[in-house]
Amino acid sequence: MTSDRSSEGFDGVPAGRAAEPLADAYAADVGVESSELLTRGHVWDVRRDRFAYGGSVLERDYVDHPGAVAVLALDEQERVLLIRQYRHPIAHRDWEIPAGLMDVAGESGLAGAQRELVEEADLEAARWDLLLDVCTTPGGNSEAIRIFLARGLAPVEHDYVRTDEEADMLRRWEPLDTVIDAVLDGRVQNALTTNAVLAAAAARARGWDSLRPADSPWTRRDLVRGDRSKA
């Protein structure tokens, strides 16, 4: 007689009745035997690691990324600030939220987000909350991104000069619900923007006060593979 396990997870726990809260688990038991820098890139690197797993020694190549921050800037009318920027790998000018690399030594995620909002949007914010943490492509790169919600916006002057792909950026304010519609219709596909606006919709429904503090520890970025010394 065969048993029907369709309602059980891989660990034998009935679906929807997990023994512990749903959470990713850091693999402290998996150590890297060797790590080789294959390519030193203009923005990020490519690395090859060898590690023991399941009785075998495996080899994996991945993009070694310093991490990034992004900002969902929301005004008093619940409009989202979007920036249109050219992205060469996908041959599109994407509508995105302000974002940038964690490439300043010793800078916290919150400080990086505040800097990016000034540099890309000419704005500062009186209130900051942690909206979402995202690992964009866990099978191919070490990129960990922290997305903040910024409110209480005000213009600010600065001396940062936008160059290269940033030189012709366009800015646009759209209602949060309009951006959500664009995402669900497939008209906006930037990963950070889609994650941010859908998370914002969920946070709004639950009450904005349910968000985590902006200065919460960023342990995921601290624990990713790769050489963290450059960031």
Phi, psi and omega in degrees: 000130180266149179260147179268108181255016185296337182266006181249152175280180181297334181268008178083359178277129180307139181305135179083001181230049181299144181289333181233160176303143180294118182200142173296149182241126177293130183272073181294340182278351182259107180258148179272123180281324177205151180222126185238129175280114181274319183217129172266106186270171179293322181246315178218172189248170172241130186233151176239122179248146170243132183210151178275131180205126177060033179085001179236161172258118185256157178230128182223138174258143180203161175281124179269106192248139181284353185094166183207166175231155177217159186227121168269101180271120186238122181272184186292341177266011183059041172260144181260137174276123178243147178236131177265123184222142178287132178238107190298315184302330181253002176057039179225154164263107185273146166272120187227165167272158179303137183201161178189167183287152170273074186245017175251118184303131176079000183279135177283165178300317180297315180297322178296319179294319178297320179296315182296323180295322177293310187292323185262338186234356182058037184228153167234163184228143180276334181232134179233135174227155176274116183271316190194145169247136185222136165254112194292314183218079187300336180276351186225343177209165183263017185293119172247129183237136176247125183252127182252153170257123181244129179225171186068054189278147177209145178293150180217145177267150180201172182248015178289134181252123180278129181230176176054231183293342179278346188295328183247027178297143173250148178243149185205136175258129179225144176303144180308315181295327178293320179292321177300316177301318180296322178294310183292334176278352181082011180277338174236122187234003177301129189298317181294318180294315181297314178300316186294312185288327177289322175294322178296321178297318178293319180294321178298319181293328181272346186103125186303333183291353178281351182289154179284157177298147183295335182262022178300146179304141180252069186291329182300314179294325180295334189255357181293159178289171177103179183268104183279353186297333184282353180235000000 
